[in-house]
Amino acid sequence: RKAELQIIHNVSGVIKPGRLTLLLGPPGCGKTSLLKALSGNLSPSLKVHGEVCYNGYKLDEFVPQKTSAYISQYDEHIPEMTVREILDFSARCQGVGIRLEMMEEVSRREKQAGIVPDPDIDTYMKAISVEGLRSNLQTDYILKILGLDICADTLVGDVMRRGISGGQKKRLTTGEMMVGPTRALFMDEITNGLDSSTAFRIVSCLQQMVHITDATVLVSLLQPAPETFVLFDDLILMAEGRIVYHGPRQHVLDFFMDCGFKCPERKGVADFVQEVISEKDQSQYWDSTQHVPHSYVSVEAFCNKFKASTYGKKLDEELAVPYDTKSQTNDTAISFNRYSLSKWELLRACSSREWLLMRRNSFTYVFKTVQLVITAVIAMTLFLRTRMDVDVVHANLYMGSLFYALIILVTDGIPELPMTIQRLEVFHKQKDLYFYPAWAYAIPASLLKIPISLLESLVWTCLTYYVIGYSPEAVRFFRHFLILFGVHLSSVSLFRFIASVYQTHVVSMAAGSFAILFLLMFSGFVIAKRKRLVCRGHFFLHLDSP
């Protein structure tokens, strides 16, 4: 029996637009779960009680994944793409949102007031309002803000391929969602691995964006520097799945002073509030001027004191007032459509990216073709028979050559396993964020493999068909070619399917090996198909094998 674990306990609050909110708490206190719950990205296997509303709309009344953007603490990117290409693809899939309507409204008001717009600003607003572009001016803007312009045309890379640094990958993860039009951002430990100067610049940019555009931003940080901490307007402090404090940042010390704890002069406020709720560090911050011995104050006790405080009562009053969606809501901030582009534009975007990745992995396909040519030359010399009689004795040679061709073309699809598994994390992330549906990703990946299957099947057929001594008729030649083409294309699809189901290298390779053994066993060459079989199911197994 599985144990039930409660991650978040009785959490309530309001995250207001135009105010930059910081989420603090020790590891394992439920910060990531809270961010996912607010952005609508929680796993369906979790049981959730309560409601999350955006401007009075419940999560099932709109598409929260498009209205908001959850920025994960994990850096999941395709290593074969450059920084600029990743941001361009993200901007293309997320669309322009309300930028077009905003630009048209600004132009209309400028004409009415007789205002001549600044040419640079006017050009920028028009450029970021065009939908479906392969490259976007917004990408250059985000690259400059995050300091990624120096590595814009560098491959992301991985452990086997040289690329950008870990800190640059972290900034790329942030920029991938900031480049879109969403006005509600939930960021999970976005400054991990960054130096204090870069972290300060990113948070400062977020502060200006929030104050100018009235965006809603909740940022989770582990240990913010004092100069970064003061940039935030509000603070949410969590511990053991509960909210200990939720209110203005500048008043958090007053709250803990009322609880009997004092922050030392040279101590950072962010470090203090996280240590004061810890059992092992709490006693050193007890205010000795009270002349009362320290006794441990639990997290639950802090929560009760917050509810009884001025800030807690004010929060309860705000939550008690129902939100009037008709009079207060601006529907342009809420997204009711899953995808920002049309089906054709989504297919074009995914097709262009898949073609780009195939060109970046061209060495793999060239190596496979050269390997196939060498194997075909070996088969030519092994089954070299310009004239063979059609009888029982020579039938085994024909059968052996056909079986050998099928095995070579089947095993030629094995490289699809690692290539597919490598991109699954990015696929699931972008699919959950509604960048594109699964079919928009799968169709280009299948269609663009057809020319490769045609080429490799044609190479094998041209090199081996007449040398081995098959029937010289042209119809037989092309029939043989089409059969090998179908086998090769099926093999590529089979291994891609296995990788998609098992999603790990070890299990996928084991399942792929079993599939090959299955095809070998019931191909009719190792054990010939007889009229009387030991089991009737063997007949269907023979039909399943090419």
LOZADO-205222 format. One record per residue (C-alpha): residue in one letter; y, x, z. Coordinates in steps of 0.2 Angstrom, whole numbers, plus 5000, padded with zeros to 4 digits. Each point is the difference from the previous one (the first is absolute). Layout:
> residu:py:px:pz
> A:Y:X:Z
...
***
This chain:
> residu:py:px:pz
> R:5000:5000:5000
> K:5017:5007:4995
> A:5013:5001:5014
> E:5016:4991:4997
> L:5016:5010:5002
> Q:5017:4992:5002
> I:5013:5012:4991
> I:5016:4990:5003
> H:5004:4989:5015
> N:5012:4986:5000
> V:5013:5008:4989
> S:5016:4991:4995
> G:5017:5006:4993
> V:5013:4999:4987
> I:5004:5014:4987
> K:5018:4996:4994
> P:5007:5005:4983
> G:5014:5013:4999
> R:4992:5009:5016
> L:4989:5015:4999
> T:4986:4998:5012
> L:4989:5014:5008
> L:4982:4997:5005
> L:4995:5012:5014
> G:4983:5002:5010
> P:4986:5011:5003
> P:4986:5002:4988
> G:4987:4985:5000
> C:5013:4988:5008
> G:4999:4988:4984
> K:5016:5006:4990
> T:4990:5001:4983
> S:4992:4983:5004
> L:5017:4992:5004
> L:5008:5007:4984
> K:4985:4994:4989
> A:5001:4983:5009
> L:5018:4998:4996
> S:4998:5005:4982
> G:4985:4989:4997
> N:4988:5015:4997
> L:4988:4997:5014
> S:4981:5001:4996
> P:4993:4982:4998
> S:4986:5005:5013
> L:5012:5000:5014
> K:5004:4984:5010
> V:5018:4996:5001
> H:5008:4988:5012
> G:5019:4995:4998
> E:5012:5000:4985
> V:5011:5012:4991
> C:5015:4992:4991
> Y:5012:5007:4987
> N:5016:4989:5000
> G:4990:4986:5007
> Y:4986:5001:4987
> K:4983:5003:5006
> L:4989:5014:4993
> D:4989:4987:4990
> E:5016:4992:4992
> F:5005:5016:4990
> V:4993:5017:4995
> P:5004:5012:5015
> Q:4994:5015:4990
> K:5013:4998:4987
> T:5014:4994:5012
> S:4997:5016:5011
> A:4993:5017:4998
> Y:4988:5009:5011
> I:5001:5019:5000
> S:4984:5007:5006
> Q:4999:5016:5010
> Y:4987:5007:4988
> D:5005:5008:4984
> E:4989:4992:4986
> H:5005:5006:4983
> I:4992:5004:4983
> P:5000:5019:5000
> E:5001:5001:4981
> M:5017:4992:4999
> T:5017:5008:5004
> V:5012:4994:5013
> R:5012:4992:4987
> E:4985:4991:4991
> I:4994:4992:5017
> L:5018:4993:5004
> D:5002:4994:4982
> F:4984:4991:5001
> S:5004:4992:5017
> A:5017:4995:4994
> R:4993:4992:4984
> C:4986:4990:5009
> Q:5012:4994:5014
> G:5013:4993:4988
> V:5018:4998:5003
> G:5000:4986:5012
> I:5017:4992:5002
> R:5010:5015:4992
> L:5002:4991:4983
> E:5007:4984:5009
> M:5011:5011:5011
> M:5007:5010:4985
> E:5004:4984:4990
> E:5009:4992:5015
> V:5010:5016:5004
> S:5005:5001:4981
> R:5005:4982:5000
> R:5011:5002:5016
> E:5008:5016:4993
> K:5005:4990:4984
> Q:5007:4986:5010
> A:5010:5012:5011
> G:5005:5011:4985
> I:4992:5016:5008
> V:4995:5014:4989
> P:4984:5007:5007
> D:4997:5018:5003
> P:4990:5006:4985
> D:4988:5010:5010
> I:4996:4986:5012
> D:4999:4988:4986
> T:4988:5010:4990
> Y:4989:5003:5015
> M:4999:4981:5004
> K:4995:4996:4982
> A:4987:5014:4999
> I:4991:4995:5016
> S:5000:4981:4994
> V:4989:5003:4985
> E:4982:4995:5003
> G:4985:5009:4993
> L:5007:5017:4996
> R:4989:5015:5000
> S:5013:5011:5009
> N:5014:4993:5011
> L:5016:5006:5006
> Q:4996:4994:5018
> T:4986:5013:5000
> D:5013:5014:4998
> Y:5010:4992:5014
> I:4985:5000:5012
> L:4995:5018:4995
> K:5018:5006:5004
> I:5000:4991:5017
> L:4983:5006:5005
> G:5003:5018:4994
> L:4985:4998:4988
> D:5011:5005:4984
> I:4995:5018:5002
> C:4981:4995:4997
> A:5003:4984:4989
> D:4989:5007:4986
> T:4987:5008:5011
> L:4982:4993:5001
> V:4996:4993:5017
> G:4984:5010:5001
> D:4986:5000:5013
> V:4989:5012:5009
> M:4993:5006:4983
> R:5016:4999:4990
> R:5017:5009:5005
> G:5014:4987:5002
> I:5014:4995:5011
> S:5000:5004:5019
> G:4994:4988:5014
> G:5018:4996:5005
> Q:5005:4996:4982
> K:4984:4988:4999
> K:5006:4991:5015
> R:5018:4998:4993
> L:4991:4994:4983
> T:4991:4987:5010
> T:5016:4993:5007
> G:5009:5001:4983
> E:4986:4991:4991
> M:5005:4984:5009
> M:5018:5003:5002
> V:5002:5001:4981
> G:4996:4981:5000
> P:5012:4985:5003
> T:4992:4994:5016
> R:5013:4998:5014
> A:4987:5000:5015
> L:4992:5017:5003
> F:4987:5004:5013
> M:4997:5019:5002
> D:4986:5008:5009
> E:5004:5017:5007
> I:5009:5006:4984
> T:5006:5016:5008
> N:4984:5008:5004
> G:4999:5017:4993
> L:5019:5001:4996
> D:5013:5012:5008
> S:5013:4992:5011
> S:5014:5002:4987
> T:4990:4991:4986
> A:4995:4986:5012
> F:5018:4998:5006
> R:5006:4999:4981
> I:4987:4986:4996
> V:5004:4990:5016
> S:5018:5002:4996
> C:4998:4993:4983
> L:4990:4985:5006
> Q:5014:4997:5013
> Q:5013:4999:4986
> M:4989:4989:4989
> V:4997:4988:5014
> H:5018:4999:5005
> I:5006:4998:4982
> T:4987:4988:4993
> D:4995:4991:5016
> A:4982:5005:4997
> T:4987:4998:5014
> V:4991:5017:5004
> L:4988:5004:5014
> V:4995:5018:5002
> S:4986:5007:5011
> L:5003:5018:5005
> L:4989:5010:5012
> Q:5013:5013:5007
> P:5017:4998:4993
> A:5013:5013:5003
> P:5015:4995:5010
> E:5012:5000:4985
> T:4988:4989:4991
> F:4997:4988:5014
> V:5019:4996:5001
> L:5000:4994:4982
> F:4990:4984:5005
> D:5008:4984:5005
> D:4986:4992:5009
> L:4984:5006:5009
> I:4983:4993:5002
> L:4989:5009:5013
> M:4981:4996:5000
> A:4986:5005:5012
> E:4982:4994:5001
> G:5004:4987:4987
> R:5015:4992:5009
> I:5018:5001:4997
> V:5009:5009:5015
> Y:5017:4999:4993
> H:5008:4991:4985
> G:5019:5001:4999
> P:5015:5011:4996
> R:4996:5019:5000
> Q:5015:5005:5011
> H:4995:4988:5014
> V:4982:5006:5002
> L:5005:5013:5014
> D:5009:4986:5010
> F:4984:4990:4999
> F:4989:5014:5007
> M:5014:5003:5013
> D:4998:4983:5006
> C:4981:5003:5001
> G:5003:5015:5012
> F:4999:5015:4987
> K:5013:5012:4995
> C:5001:5011:4984
> P:5004:5018:5004
> E:5016:5007:4991
> R:4991:5012:4989
> K:4986:4988:4995
> G:4999:4991:4984
> V:5001:4981:5001
> A:4985:4998:4988
> D:4989:5012:5010
> F:5005:4992:5016
> V:4996:4982:4996
> Q:4983:5005:4994
> E:4996:5010:5015
> V:5007:4988:5013
> I:4986:4987:4995
> S:4987:5013:5002
> E:4990:5001:5016
> K:4999:5019:5001
> D:5018:5003:4996
> Q:5009:4985:5008
> S:5003:5007:5018
> Q:5011:5015:4994
> Y:5013:4987:4994
> W:5001:4990:5016
> D:5018:4998:5006
> S:4999:5009:5017
> T:5017:4993:5005
> Q:4992:4983:5004
> H:4991:5008:5015
> V:4985:4990:4996
> P:4983:5009:4996
> H:4994:4999:4983
> S:4986:4988:4996
> Y:4992:4999:4982
> V:5008:4986:4990
> S:4988:4994:4987
> V:5004:4995:4982
> E:4997:4982:5004
> A:5013:5001:5014
> F:5012:5008:4988
> C:4997:4986:4988
> N:5003:4987:5014
> K:5016:5008:5005
> F:5006:5001:4982
> K:4997:4981:4999
> A:5010:4997:5015
> S:5014:5011:4995
> T:5016:4995:4990
> Y:4993:5007:4984
> G:4983:4991:5002
> K:5009:4983:5004
> K:5011:5002:4985
> L:4985:5004:4989
> D:4991:4984:5006
> E:5016:4990:4996
> E:5000:5006:4982
> L:4982:4996:4998
> A:5002:4983:5008
> V:5012:4995:4986
> P:4991:4994:4984
> Y:5006:5008:4984
> D:5008:4988:4988
> T:4993:5006:4983
> K:5011:4988:4990
> S:5017:5005:5007
> Q:4997:5018:5005
> T:4987:5007:4987
> N:5004:5010:4985
> D:4985:4997:4989
> T:5004:5015:4989
> A:4994:5011:5015
> I:4983:4992:5000
> S:4987:5003:4986
> F:4988:4985:4995
> N:4992:5009:4985
> R:4986:5013:5003
> Y:5005:5011:4985
> S:5017:5006:4994
> L:4995:5002:4982
> S:4991:4989:4987
> K:4982:5003:4996
> W:5004:5009:4984
> E:5012:5012:5009
> L:4988:5003:5014
> L:4986:5004:4987
> R:5012:5012:4991
> A:5005:5009:5016
> C:4982:5003:5005
> S:4995:5005:4983
> S:5014:5013:4998
> R:4995:5007:5017
> E:4982:5001:4996
> W:5004:5008:4983
> L:5010:5013:5009
> L:4986:5004:5013
> M:4988:5002:4985
> R:5011:5013:4992
> R:5002:5009:5017
> N:4981:5000:5001
> S:4997:5005:4982
> F:4991:5016:5005
> T:4986:4989:5008
> Y:4998:4990:4984
> V:5001:5016:4989
> F:4987:5008:5011
> K:4988:4985:4999
> T:5002:5000:4981
> V:4996:5019:4998
> Q:4985:4998:5012
> L:4994:4985:4990
> V:5001:5011:4984
> I:4990:5014:5008
> T:4987:4988:5006
> A:4999:4992:4983
> V:4997:5017:4992
> I:4986:5003:5012
> A:4993:4983:4996
> M:5001:5004:4981
> T:4990:5016:5002
> L:4988:4992:5013
> F:4995:4985:4988
> L:5003:5009:4984
> R:4990:4990:4987
> T:5007:4996:4983
> R:4984:4991:4995
> M:4988:4991:5012
> D:4987:4987:4996
> V:5002:4983:5008
> D:4984:5000:5010
> V:4994:4999:5018
> V:5000:5019:5002
> H:5018:5003:4994
> A:5006:4984:5008
> N:5001:5008:5017
> L:5012:5013:4993
> Y:5012:4987:4994
> M:4998:4991:5017
> G:5004:5016:5009
> S:5015:5004:4990
> L:5007:4982:5003
> F:4996:5001:5018
> Y:5009:5017:5001
> A:5015:4993:4991
> L:5001:4985:5012
> I:4999:5011:5016
> I:5013:5012:4994
> L:5013:4986:4996
> V:4996:4991:5016
> T:5003:5016:5011
> D:5016:5003:4990
> G:5008:4986:5010
> I:4997:5008:5017
> P:5018:5008:5001
> E:5007:4983:5001
> L:4994:4999:5018
> P:5012:5013:5008
> M:5014:4995:4989
> T:4999:4982:5005
> I:4997:5003:5018
> Q:5015:5012:5000
> R:5012:4985:4995
> L:4992:4986:5010
> E:5012:5003:5015
> V:5015:4999:4989
> F:4993:4985:4991
> H:4997:4990:5016
> K:5017:5005:5007
> Q:5009:4994:4985
> K:4989:4984:4997
> D:5004:4995:5018
> L:5018:5002:4998
> Y:4999:4990:4984
> F:5005:5013:4988
> Y:4987:4993:4988
> P:4984:4990:5000
> A:4983:5008:4999
> W:4997:4995:4982
> A:5016:5009:4994
> Y:4993:5016:5007
> A:4982:4997:4994
> I:5003:4995:4982
> P:5010:5016:4995
> A:4987:5011:5009
> S:4986:4992:4989
> L:5009:4998:4984
> L:5007:5018:4999
> K:4982:5007:5003
> I:4994:4992:4984
> P:5007:5013:4988
> I:4991:5014:5011
> S:4984:4991:4999
> L:5002:4998:4981
> L:5004:5018:4998
> E:4985:5007:5011
> S:4988:4988:4992
> L:5005:5004:4983
> V:4999:5019:5003
> W:4982:4998:5007
> T:4995:4989:4986
> C:5007:5011:4986
> L:4993:5016:5007
> T:4982:4993:5004
> Y:4996:4985:4989
> Y:4995:5008:4983
> V:4994:5017:5007
> I:4987:4991:5011
> G:4995:4990:4985
> Y:5003:4982:5004
> S:5001:4987:4986
> P:5013:5006:4987
> E:5007:4982:4996
> A:5018:4999:5005
> V:4997:4983:5008
> R:4988:5008:5012
> F:5012:5014:5003
> F:5014:4989:5006
> R:4988:4989:5010
> H:4995:5015:5009
> F:5018:5005:5003
> L:5005:4983:5007
> I:4985:5000:5012
> L:5005:5017:5007
> F:5018:4995:5001
> G:4995:4984:5010
> V:4989:5011:5011
> H:5014:5012:5004
> L:5013:4987:5003
> S:4988:4991:5012
> S:4997:5016:5009
> V:5019:5003:5002
> S:5002:4982:5007
> L:4984:5001:5011
> F:5006:5016:5009
> R:5018:4993:5002
> F:4992:4984:5007
> I:4990:5010:5012
> A:5015:5010:5006
> S:5010:4984:5003
> V:4986:4992:5010
> Y:4995:5015:5012
> Q:5017:5009:5000
> T:4994:5016:5007
> H:4994:5016:4991
> V:4983:5002:5009
> V:4995:4982:4999
> S:5006:4998:4982
> M:4990:5015:4994
> A:4984:4994:5009
> A:5002:4983:4992
> G:5004:5008:4983
> S:4984:5011:5001
> F:4990:4985:5005
> A:5007:4991:4984
> I:4995:5014:4989
> L:4982:5001:5008
> F:4999:4981:4997
> L:5004:5002:4982
> L:4988:5014:4998
> M:4986:4991:5008
> F:5001:4984:4989
> S:5006:5007:4984
> G:4983:4999:4992
> F:4998:5018:4998
> V:4994:5006:5017
> I:4988:4985:5001
> A:4998:4990:4984
> K:5003:4982:5001
> R:4983:4991:4999
> K:4995:4982:4997
> R:4992:4998:5017
> L:5011:5006:5014
> V:4996:5003:5018
> C:5014:4989:5005
> R:5009:4987:4989
> G:5017:5006:5007
> H:4997:5017:4990
> F:5003:4990:4984
> F:5018:4996:5005
> L:5002:5018:5007
> H:4996:5007:4983
> L:5012:4988:4992
> D:5014:5006:5012
> S:4998:5018:4994
> P:5008:5005:4984
***
